[in-house]
Amino acid sequence: MTMVDQLVASDSSVPSSLSWPLDPPQAVPTPNVLKLGRSSPSNPMAVETSCTSDAQKVVAVLPDFKYSEALAQEDVFQVISCQLTGLSTQTTEAKAAIQTDMEAARQQVQQAEAALEQVKESQRQGVSQLEVKVNTLIETQEQLQAAKDEKKKVKNENHDDILMGEKLREAKSKNVAIDEGAFCCLLNGSWTSTEERKEKLATLKEYLQEIGTEKTLVAAADGLMTKQEVRGDFDKMAIDSITEELRAKLKQVEEKLAERAPAERAVQAELLGLAALVDICQQKATAAEEQHKQVEVAVKGYAAEMKTCKQQLAKHSKELQGLTKKMETEENKAKTLEEASAALNRLVDAAKAAVEKAMEAAKEAAEEKEKEAAKAEAKAEASEAVAATAEATEDLEPPAKRICTEEAKEAKLESQVASPARVRISIG
């Protein structure tokens, strides 16, 4: 039995050999941590993680694999290596078979593409008869778009003027509504409730502030909350001023509207003309599109044949895609096998390193044991020498001196027990 076998046999946690095949594991086996002894690296967790990762790579292709230091044995390594080689051979054969099928599938795809292109060419010859209608349709659509663009351009160019006219008309409508509504109600005292009176006054004051009325006049509008018969001169003067403000604002708006009226009428006339042109172009484009559709029906006889050709092309393309995926799968298997083989080599190196570390640790333990035995023997010899010297001098000394000498020797012996060399020097 070699020293490696002895070390492996002495460790009950490491089997002396691998039994193959093993029972299928319930989960991915976790490899035994390498026992590196006292001289283990400064980061044992890194060693454990590396071995775990490598073992998992082997398990990925050989589910029954379990790591142990028995991998240091050449016969165990060869058994696993042969299995990996066999799987690699199977993968190579599978790739060759798939490659043959892929070449046949590519040929079928090329034939389907050629048939489809022939049908497309026949269809293009029939569609050529539609050129006149298509050109007409395009022309009418361009005319329609040009009319729409021109109408949009005119609206954009006069956008600010149109918007200003709309605002002026809104301002006029609001002025009339305030004058005939809230102001008239307060002026005549025709409100029906306190809430309505407050609401009308708030509306009037808000509008007066909006048109830039002086704050004092806006505040004086509170006089409208009283009935006509109890209003004083100040209230009446305030009412007259408010009336004047409303009339002045209305006059100002009407003057601006009158000033802008000719230009607005010209823009409106242009927009109406463009709108009519858009309608005419839309009718022409619709008619051209309808005629185009009628002619197009004649060339739709190719549609069924085109559909069949496309289906055949899709079928063969799908087959080729499936074969391509199979090839990718086999290539991934080959890559996984390569990684597993490399990982196995690393695990073998790790197992050998672990056995070597165990041998070094055993050697160090034996040396340490020999040193301890030598120390114990030296200690015993020192004790015997001290005892012999004491017996030799005991009979020659007086009793009193003997007692003192014995006490001194006992103290000296206690100090020399830990060092046999010192005992020898003392005796000499």
Contacts in CASP RR format, 6 or more apart in sequence:
PFRMAT RR
TARGET T0000
AUTHOR 0000-0000-0000
METHOD contacts of the structure
MODEL  1
MTMVDQLVASDSSVPSSLSWPLDPPQAVPTPNVLKLGRSSPSNPMAVETS
CTSDAQKVVAVLPDFKYSEALAQEDVFQVISCQLTGLSTQTTEAKAAIQT
DMEAARQQVQQAEAALEQVKESQRQGVSQLEVKVNTLIETQEQLQAAKDE
KKKVKNENHDDILMGEKLREAKSKNVAIDEGAFCCLLNGSWTSTEERKEK
LATLKEYLQEIGTEKTLVAAADGLMTKQEVRGDFDKMAIDSITEELRAKL
KQVEEKLAERAPAERAVQAELLGLAALVDICQQKATAAEEQHKQVEVAVK
GYAAEMKTCKQQLAKHSKELQGLTKKMETEENKAKTLEEASAALNRLVDA
AKAAVEKAMEAAKEAAEEKEKEAAKAEAKAEASEAVAATAEATEDLEPPA
KRICTEEAKEAKLESQVASPARVRISIG
1 9 0 8 1.000
3 359 0 8 1.000
4 72 0 8 1.000
4 73 0 8 1.000
4 355 0 8 1.000
4 359 0 8 1.000
5 16 0 8 1.000
7 355 0 8 1.000
7 358 0 8 1.000
7 359 0 8 1.000
7 362 0 8 1.000
8 14 0 8 1.000
8 15 0 8 1.000
8 16 0 8 1.000
8 69 0 8 1.000
8 70 0 8 1.000
8 72 0 8 1.000
8 355 0 8 1.000
9 16 0 8 1.000
11 35 0 8 1.000
11 69 0 8 1.000
11 358 0 8 1.000
13 32 0 8 1.000
14 32 0 8 1.000
14 68 0 8 1.000
14 69 0 8 1.000
14 70 0 8 1.000
15 68 0 8 1.000
15 70 0 8 1.000
16 70 0 8 1.000
17 70 0 8 1.000
17 73 0 8 1.000
17 75 0 8 1.000
17 76 0 8 1.000
18 66 0 8 1.000
18 68 0 8 1.000
18 70 0 8 1.000
18 71 0 8 1.000
18 76 0 8 1.000
18 79 0 8 1.000
18 80 0 8 1.000
20 64 0 8 1.000
20 79 0 8 1.000
21 64 0 8 1.000
22 64 0 8 1.000
22 65 0 8 1.000
22 66 0 8 1.000
23 64 0 8 1.000
24 63 0 8 1.000
24 64 0 8 1.000
25 59 0 8 1.000
25 63 0 8 1.000
25 64 0 8 1.000
25 66 0 8 1.000
28 56 0 8 1.000
28 59 0 8 1.000
29 55 0 8 1.000
29 59 0 8 1.000
29 65 0 8 1.000
29 66 0 8 1.000
29 67 0 8 1.000
30 52 0 8 1.000
30 55 0 8 1.000
31 51 0 8 1.000
31 52 0 8 1.000
31 54 0 8 1.000
31 55 0 8 1.000
31 66 0 8 1.000
31 67 0 8 1.000
31 68 0 8 1.000
31 347 0 8 1.000
32 67 0 8 1.000
32 68 0 8 1.000
32 69 0 8 1.000
33 44 0 8 1.000
33 47 0 8 1.000
33 48 0 8 1.000
33 51 0 8 1.000
34 47 0 8 1.000
34 48 0 8 1.000
34 51 0 8 1.000
34 69 0 8 1.000
34 350 0 8 1.000
34 351 0 8 1.000
34 353 0 8 1.000
34 354 0 8 1.000
34 357 0 8 1.000
35 69 0 8 1.000
35 354 0 8 1.000
35 357 0 8 1.000
35 358 0 8 1.000
36 44 0 8 1.000
36 47 0 8 1.000
36 353 0 8 1.000
36 354 0 8 1.000
36 357 0 8 1.000
37 357 0 8 1.000
37 358 0 8 1.000
37 360 0 8 1.000
37 361 0 8 1.000
38 361 0 8 1.000
38 364 0 8 1.000
39 357 0 8 1.000
39 360 0 8 1.000
39 361 0 8 1.000
40 47 0 8 1.000
40 357 0 8 1.000
41 47 0 8 1.000
47 350 0 8 1.000
50 346 0 8 1.000
50 350 0 8 1.000
51 67 0 8 1.000
51 347 0 8 1.000
51 350 0 8 1.000
53 343 0 8 1.000
54 343 0 8 1.000
54 344 0 8 1.000
54 346 0 8 1.000
54 347 0 8 1.000
54 350 0 8 1.000
55 65 0 8 1.000
55 67 0 8 1.000
55 343 0 8 1.000
55 347 0 8 1.000
57 336 0 8 1.000
57 339 0 8 1.000
57 340 0 8 1.000
57 343 0 8 1.000
58 65 0 8 1.000
58 67 0 8 1.000
58 80 0 8 1.000
58 340 0 8 1.000
58 343 0 8 1.000
58 344 0 8 1.000
58 347 0 8 1.000
59 65 0 8 1.000
60 336 0 8 1.000
60 340 0 8 1.000
61 84 0 8 1.000
61 87 0 8 1.000
61 333 0 8 1.000
61 336 0 8 1.000
61 337 0 8 1.000
61 340 0 8 1.000
62 80 0 8 1.000
62 83 0 8 1.000
62 84 0 8 1.000
62 340 0 8 1.000
65 80 0 8 1.000
67 347 0 8 1.000
67 351 0 8 1.000
68 351 0 8 1.000
69 351 0 8 1.000
69 354 0 8 1.000
69 355 0 8 1.000
70 76 0 8 1.000
70 351 0 8 1.000
71 77 0 8 1.000
71 80 0 8 1.000
71 344 0 8 1.000
71 347 0 8 1.000
71 348 0 8 1.000
71 351 0 8 1.000
72 348 0 8 1.000
72 351 0 8 1.000
72 352 0 8 1.000
72 354 0 8 1.000
72 355 0 8 1.000
77 344 0 8 1.000
77 348 0 8 1.000
80 344 0 8 1.000
81 341 0 8 1.000
81 344 0 8 1.000
84 337 0 8 1.000
84 340 0 8 1.000
84 341 0 8 1.000
84 344 0 8 1.000
87 333 0 8 1.000
87 337 0 8 1.000
88 334 0 8 1.000
88 337 0 8 1.000
88 341 0 8 1.000
91 330 0 8 1.000
91 333 0 8 1.000
91 334 0 8 1.000
91 337 0 8 1.000
92 334 0 8 1.000
94 330 0 8 1.000
95 327 0 8 1.000
95 330 0 8 1.000
95 331 0 8 1.000
95 334 0 8 1.000
98 323 0 8 1.000
98 326 0 8 1.000
98 327 0 8 1.000
98 330 0 8 1.000
99 327 0 8 1.000
101 323 0 8 1.000
102 320 0 8 1.000
102 323 0 8 1.000
102 324 0 8 1.000
102 327 0 8 1.000
105 316 0 8 1.000
105 319 0 8 1.000
105 320 0 8 1.000
105 323 0 8 1.000
106 320 0 8 1.000
108 316 0 8 1.000
108 319 0 8 1.000
109 313 0 8 1.000
109 316 0 8 1.000
109 317 0 8 1.000
109 320 0 8 1.000
112 309 0 8 1.000
112 312 0 8 1.000
112 313 0 8 1.000
112 315 0 8 1.000
112 316 0 8 1.000
112 317 0 8 1.000
113 313 0 8 1.000
115 309 0 8 1.000
115 312 0 8 1.000
116 306 0 8 1.000
116 309 0 8 1.000
116 310 0 8 1.000
116 313 0 8 1.000
119 302 0 8 1.000
119 305 0 8 1.000
119 306 0 8 1.000
119 309 0 8 1.000
120 306 0 8 1.000
122 302 0 8 1.000
123 299 0 8 1.000
123 302 0 8 1.000
123 306 0 8 1.000
126 298 0 8 1.000
126 299 0 8 1.000
126 302 0 8 1.000
127 299 0 8 1.000
129 295 0 8 1.000
129 298 0 8 1.000
129 299 0 8 1.000
130 292 0 8 1.000
130 295 0 8 1.000
130 296 0 8 1.000
130 299 0 8 1.000
133 288 0 8 1.000
133 291 0 8 1.000
133 292 0 8 1.000
133 295 0 8 1.000
134 292 0 8 1.000
136 288 0 8 1.000
136 291 0 8 1.000
136 292 0 8 1.000
137 285 0 8 1.000
137 288 0 8 1.000
137 289 0 8 1.000
137 291 0 8 1.000
137 292 0 8 1.000
139 288 0 8 1.000
140 281 0 8 1.000
140 284 0 8 1.000
140 285 0 8 1.000
140 287 0 8 1.000
140 288 0 8 1.000
141 285 0 8 1.000
141 288 0 8 1.000
143 281 0 8 1.000
143 284 0 8 1.000
143 285 0 8 1.000
144 278 0 8 1.000
144 281 0 8 1.000
144 282 0 8 1.000
144 284 0 8 1.000
144 285 0 8 1.000
146 281 0 8 1.000
147 274 0 8 1.000
147 277 0 8 1.000
147 278 0 8 1.000
147 281 0 8 1.000
148 278 0 8 1.000
150 274 0 8 1.000
150 277 0 8 1.000
151 271 0 8 1.000
151 274 0 8 1.000
151 275 0 8 1.000
151 277 0 8 1.000
151 278 0 8 1.000
154 267 0 8 1.000
154 270 0 8 1.000
154 271 0 8 1.000
154 274 0 8 1.000
155 162 0 8 1.000
155 271 0 8 1.000
158 267 0 8 1.000
161 260 0 8 1.000
161 263 0 8 1.000
161 264 0 8 1.000
161 267 0 8 1.000
162 264 0 8 1.000
162 267 0 8 1.000
164 260 0 8 1.000
165 257 0 8 1.000
165 260 0 8 1.000
165 264 0 8 1.000
168 253 0 8 1.000
168 256 0 8 1.000
168 257 0 8 1.000
168 260 0 8 1.000
169 257 0 8 1.000
171 249 0 8 1.000
171 253 0 8 1.000
172 250 0 8 1.000
172 253 0 8 1.000
172 254 0 8 1.000
172 257 0 8 1.000
174 207 0 8 1.000
175 246 0 8 1.000
175 249 0 8 1.000
175 250 0 8 1.000
175 253 0 8 1.000
176 250 0 8 1.000
178 203 0 8 1.000
178 204 0 8 1.000
178 207 0 8 1.000
178 246 0 8 1.000
179 246 0 8 1.000
179 250 0 8 1.000
181 200 0 8 1.000
182 200 0 8 1.000
182 201 0 8 1.000
182 203 0 8 1.000
182 204 0 8 1.000
182 207 0 8 1.000
183 204 0 8 1.000
183 224 0 8 1.000
183 242 0 8 1.000
183 243 0 8 1.000
183 246 0 8 1.000
184 190 0 8 1.000
185 191 0 8 1.000
185 196 0 8 1.000
185 200 0 8 1.000
186 197 0 8 1.000
186 200 0 8 1.000
186 201 0 8 1.000
186 204 0 8 1.000
186 224 0 8 1.000
186 225 0 8 1.000
187 224 0 8 1.000
187 239 0 8 1.000
188 228 0 8 1.000
189 227 0 8 1.000
189 228 0 8 1.000
191 197 0 8 1.000
191 200 0 8 1.000
197 225 0 8 1.000
198 225 0 8 1.000
201 221 0 8 1.000
201 222 0 8 1.000
201 224 0 8 1.000
201 225 0 8 1.000
204 221 0 8 1.000
204 224 0 8 1.000
204 242 0 8 1.000
205 218 0 8 1.000
205 221 0 8 1.000
208 217 0 8 1.000
208 218 0 8 1.000
208 221 0 8 1.000
208 242 0 8 1.000
208 245 0 8 1.000
209 218 0 8 1.000
211 245 0 8 1.000
211 249 0 8 1.000
213 242 0 8 1.000
213 245 0 8 1.000
217 238 0 8 1.000
217 241 0 8 1.000
217 242 0 8 1.000
217 245 0 8 1.000
220 234 0 8 1.000
220 235 0 8 1.000
220 238 0 8 1.000
220 241 0 8 1.000
220 242 0 8 1.000
221 238 0 8 1.000
221 242 0 8 1.000
223 231 0 8 1.000
223 235 0 8 1.000
223 238 0 8 1.000
223 239 0 8 1.000
224 235 0 8 1.000
224 239 0 8 1.000
226 235 0 8 1.000
231 239 0 8 1.000
378 420 0 8 1.000
378 421 0 8 1.000
379 417 0 8 1.000
379 420 0 8 1.000
381 420 0 8 1.000
382 416 0 8 1.000
382 417 0 8 1.000
382 420 0 8 1.000
382 423 0 8 1.000
382 424 0 8 1.000
383 413 0 8 1.000
383 417 0 8 1.000
385 423 0 8 1.000
385 424 0 8 1.000
385 427 0 8 1.000
386 409 0 8 1.000
386 413 0 8 1.000
386 416 0 8 1.000
386 423 0 8 1.000
386 427 0 8 1.000
389 409 0 8 1.000
389 427 0 8 1.000
390 406 0 8 1.000
390 409 0 8 1.000
393 405 0 8 1.000
394 402 0 8 1.000
394 406 0 8 1.000
397 405 0 8 1.000
412 426 0 8 1.000
413 423 0 8 1.000
415 422 0 8 1.000
416 422 0 8 1.000
416 423 0 8 1.000
416 426 0 8 1.000
417 423 0 8 1.000
END
